[in-house]
Every structure is written in C-alpha cells, then in structure tokens.
Amino acid sequence: MTENDADLPDDIEEPQDVEVLEDPPTESTDKDDALAPSSSALTRRDPLGVYMRDVQRYPLLSKEEEHDLAVRFFEKDDVEAAKRLVTSNLRLVVKIAYDYRQAYKNILDLVQEGNIGLMQAVKKYDPYKGVKLSSYAAWWIRAYILRYILNNHRLVKVGTTQAQRKLFFNLQKEKARLSAMGIEPTAELIAERLNVPERDVVSMDMRLAAGDASLDAPVGTSEGRSVARVELLPSDGVRVDDTLAEAEVGDKFSEKIHEFGKTLEGKEKKIFDDRLIAEDPKTLQTLGDEFGVSRERVRQIEKRLLKKLKEFLHKELGETVVEVYESP
C-alpha cells in the first residue's frame, strides 16, 4: 500500500472469491424504465437504472481473456487493456456499493468512489499471483467506499483513529451479536472483543446515538417568526457599534491633525506636509537637499514635530483616547 493509500480503512475483511453478477441489484423496480431509452426525466427518476443500462454494454471477460489483458497491462502498460479490465468489472462495483445502501443512501456516490478503487486495483494487480482480479479488486472497491462513508457520514467526522474507524463500522454489529447471545453488551466487553480502548467504545456510542444538530433548526420565536440556532450564535467579527465608534474617533483624529498643521510654518510645515501626511512621503535626504541641511538634521526636526503633535492631540482629545487609538 502506498503513502496515498495510508488513510484507507485497514480493518475490513479480505474477500475470498467474488463473482461479478450478470445483473447486479438496482434501486429501480420499474422494468419498463429499465428497458426504456435514456432521457433526462428517466435520469432524474432512476439514475442508477440508467447507469446500469450503460454499464451492461461492456461484456464480461472469460478467465483467459482477463489474464491476457492483465498481462498486457502489467508488462507493457497497455492502456486499452486496462480500460477493458475496468469496464468489465463496473458491475462488481455496483454490487458491492449496494451492500452499503443502509449506511449511505446515495448509491451513485458510492459507485463513483468504488470505481476509483477499481482503477487502483487494476493498476496494482499482479496477474502472476494466481488471484482473480475480481477478488483482488473487491478489497480496493470496498476500502474506497468505506473511506467515503466514514468521511461523509456526518458533517463532523466521527472516526479519525484506527480504533474509532473499527468502532464506527463494528460497534452496532457487535452489540447486536452479544444481545442475540443473551449477553449484555457492556463497553468493557465490546472493547475486549474488538481490541480497542474502553473509553473509545463509550465515546463512539455517544456520538452515534447523538445524531446531528442543524444550525438552521428553529429553537424559538421572536416577533412572530422562527429563530434558528445560527442566529443566536455570537459573531466572531467586530460589532457594528464598535466599528462606528472607531470610525468616529478616526475622523476626529484626522480633523485635529489638520488643525495642528495650520499652526506650523517654515521647515516644520514642509516636513509635516511632504512627509508626515503625504500619500507618497519624501525621504529625509530629499528634504535635507531642499533645505540645504543634513538628513540627520531633518530627522531631528521631524522628531520634535511628532512630539509637538502628540502633545496637541492629548490636549484636544484627552490622553486616554489618544493612547487607545495609537495601540495596535
């Protein structure tokens, strides 16, 4: 198994000898629909039936044909041979996916994932090991389907560790098996039988029993309308009143800074306009060249100017307000 397959479920049973059925089960019970030409209406009503009719266009392979094609792909990377191996086993994917219809209602989603597992199986199949392709592919198909169910069973994943994945698929079955034997299915006993920590059994049992809680579910009424849970959740963003207050303080700062600029003249006025409030401030060297002084002298004037500005703002707005506005 490669690194890309490391997160596949590793606790499913290895199939011994899986046969591809001529007619795998479908969800459709209307025989006329199964024989009718494809149409958008039929696709909406019985998409699995339409898919099965398309799949049945590909013939099954004899044991000799399958081996010859597998050898061609294994030794020569013959893409056409690989395509025939995949298409001839598409019905096997549907058969396996149908076994999980109780765990996940949309069988076509499971079929799609199973098809990816089938292609992976064909890619890795060694025709010289003496194992039928269908038996080898069944493991990969089932693994991809189980991984998909596990990841999409709920919006919040219920199983992330190997022990949790084992419990997700086997907890209810083990409880039913023990109950049928007249044995109380305690968490301690299940943990021992499945070789997992007892705390994981308790946790998974609670998760599976809890169900999903929708944020859109109504939890009350207000002014004659239903109020959803999501409407009562606190916002992570900045409150509107805080935003308005901050904007008002910013406007006040801007106003006072421009008032301060009107009190300046000479070099200070030039530095204030061309450096402190300019969108494209001039450098200290550029201003020094204009004044005929060193850049260090301009820096000293700027430092003194900033001190005077801060004192002015403290006087006009208050020291607390200025410190809050200046804080990051």
N, C-alpha and C positions, 0 to 999 in steps of 0.2 A: 504494500500500500504506500503511495507517495505522500509527500507533505500536503498536497492539495486535498487528499482524502482523509487526513488525520481526524477531522471532526465528524466523520460518518459514524453512525451507531455501530458499536462493535459487540453488541450482546444479542444479536438476532441469530436464530437457528440456521445452520447451513442446510440448504435444500439437497436432498439426495438425488432425486431424479424427476425433474419437472417436465411434463409433456406440454407442448403447445396445442391448445384445443382448436379444432376447426372453427367452432363458433363460440367464442368467449361470451359471457353474460353481458348484457347491456341493461340500461335503465328503461329502455323503451319496451312497452308491452303491446304496441300497435304494429301488427305485422304488415299492414298496408303501408305504414310510414317507412318501415324498413326497406320496402321494395320500391318506394316512390323516388322519382328524380330529386336531386338536391335542389333546395330552394332556400331563400332567406327565412321564410316562415317556418319551414321544417327545421332549419338550423337552430332557430330560437326555441322551438318546441322540444326537439330531441337532438341536441348537438352530439351526444355520444353515439347515437344511432347513425348519424351522418358520418362521423369519424370511422365507425366500424365498417360501414359500407366501403369507404375509401381504402381502409386497411386490407380488406379482403381481396382487393385487386392484386395483392402481392402473393404469389404462390408459396406454399411451404416447401422446404427443401428436404430431399432424402438425406439419409445419413452420409452417403458417399458424396453428394453434392456439397453438403455443409463442410465436410472435411477438406475437399478440394479447394473450396473458396477460402477457408480459413488458412490453409497452407499458402495459397497465393498471397493473401494479405500479410501473413506472418513473415514470409520470406522476401516478398517483392513490394510490399506496401501498395498493393493493387487497390486503389480507391473504389473501383467499381465492384470488386469482390466484397469489400467492407460494406458497401451500400446494400448489396443483396443479403448479406448476413443480418444487417439491421432490419431491413424491411420485412424479411421473412419471420422475424420474431416480434413484430409490433403487437400481434395478438396476445403474446405472452405477457407483455406489459399491461394490457387491459385486464387480463385475467388476474394478475397479482394486485393491480390497483383496486379492482372490485372487491378484493378481500378486506380492504381498509375503508369501505364506504361508510361504516359506522363511526369511524374516527374523524373522517373529513368528508363533508358532503359533496364537494365539487370534484368529481372523479376525473374530469379532464385535466385539472391541475395536477392530480397525482399521476396521470398518464404522462403528462409533459415531463415531470421530474423522473418518472420511470424510464422514459425514452433516453434521457441524458445518462442514466445509469446503464442502459443497454449499450449505448455507444461507447461508454467507458469500458464495459465488459468486452466488447468486440476488439477494442484497442489493445487490451491486455491479455486476450485469450491465447493460450498456447495449445495448438491442435495436437501436439505430441504427448500431452499429459494423460490422454485417454479419458478425459471428462467431456461429456456432451456440452455443447455451447449453451443450450437452454438451462442446464443445471448450474453452470458457472454464472450465466447472466442473471439468473433469478436472484442470486445473492446481491449483486450490484443494483439491480432494479429495486429490490426491497430496501436496501440500505438508503438509496436516494429518496425513496418515498417516505420512509420513516424519518429521515432527517427533515424533510419538508414539513411533515405533520408536526414534528416536535417544535420547529421554528415558527409555525403558523397556527398552532392550536389556540393560542390566545395572543392578544396584543402584547401582554407581558409574558416573557418566556418563563415556563415553569420548571425547566430542567436544563442545567448547564454543565454539571459534573457528570462523570460516567455513572456514579451511583444514582443520581437523580434521573438520568435517562432510563436506567434499568427500572427504576420505580415507576416512572411515567407510563411505561408500556406493560409492566407486570404487576403493579400493586393491586389493582382491582381483580385481576385474574387470580392472583394468589389468595386474596381474601375470599373470593367465591369458592375456590378449591378447598380451602380449610373449612369453610362453613358447610360445604357439601359433605365433608367427612365428619361433621359434628364437632369440630374443634373451633374454639373461639379464636378469631384472627387478631391476636394482640400484636402490638407494634414490635414487641420483643421477639415473638416467634417469627413474624414476617422478616424482620431484619436478619435473623439467624438463617432462615431458609434461602433468602436472596443474597446473603453475604454483603449486606450494606449496613451503615451505622443506623442505630435505632432512631436517633434524632432526625435523620433524613426521612425515615418512614413517617414519623409524626408530621413533619413539615410538609411533605408531599401530599399526605392525606388531607391536611387542612387546605392546601392550595387547590387540589382537585375538587374539594367539596364547596369551596367558597364561591366559585363562578366569577364572572367578570362584572365589574361595576361600570356602567356607562356614565361618562361625564355629562351626557345630554339627557339623562333620566331626570324627570321632574322631582323635586324634593319639597315643593311648597308652592304657594301662590302669592302674588303681590299685585295689587291694583287690578284684580280680576284676570290675571294671566299666570300661566305656569312659570315657575322659576326653575331653571336647570341647575344641576350641581356646579357646572363650569362657571356660572355667573356669580357664584358665591366664593370662588377661589380668589385669594389675594393676587394682585398683579405684581409681576417682577419689575415692571417699568417704573419710571418716575411719575409721581402723582401729578395731576393736572394743576392743582393749586401751587405745588412746589415749582413747577415749570413756569407758571405765570409770575410767581414771586421772584424767581431768579431773573426772568426777563425784565421785570420792572427795576430791579436793582442794577442790572446791566445798563439799562437806558439811563438811569440816574448817574452811574459812573461816567458814562460817555459824555453826558451833559456837563458834569463838573470838570472833567479833564479838559474839555474845550474852553470852559470858563477860565481854567488855570492858564491855558495857552495865551489867552488875551492879555494876561498880566505880564507877559515876557517881552523882551526886546533884545536886540543885538545877537551875539553868538548863541545865547540860550534859546532865543526864539527860533533861530536857524536849526539848531540841533533838535529842538522839540518837533518842528515841522518836518524836517528832512530825515529824521532818524527814529524818533520815538512813536510818532503816529502815522508815519508814511507806510503805504502798502508795499513799497519797494525801498526799504531804508538804505541810505547811503552808508558807506563804510567809514570808519574812523579816519583812515588815510585820506579818503576823498575830501572829507570836511576839513581835515588838517591842511591839505593843499590849498583849499579855498580861503582858509583863514590865515595861511602863512605860518602855521604853528605845527608842532609835532602831533602825531596821533595820540601820544600819551596825554598831552595837554587837553585834547578833545575828550578823552576818556574821563579825565578829572572833572571837566565841566559837566559832562553827562551824569556822572555820579552825584555831583552836587545838585543837579537839576532833579534827579529822581528823588532825592531826599526831600527837596522842597515840595515836590508833587505829593509825596506821601503825607507830609505834614498838612498840606492843604486839604487833602481828602479826609484825613482824620478830623480836621476842624469842621468840615462841611457835612460829613456823613456819619461821623462817630467812629471811634477806634474799633469797636466790636464788629460793625458792619464791614469795614474795610478788611479786617483780618479774615472774616468768613469768606469774603469774595476772593481774597488772594490765596486761600488754602486750596490744595489740589483736590 
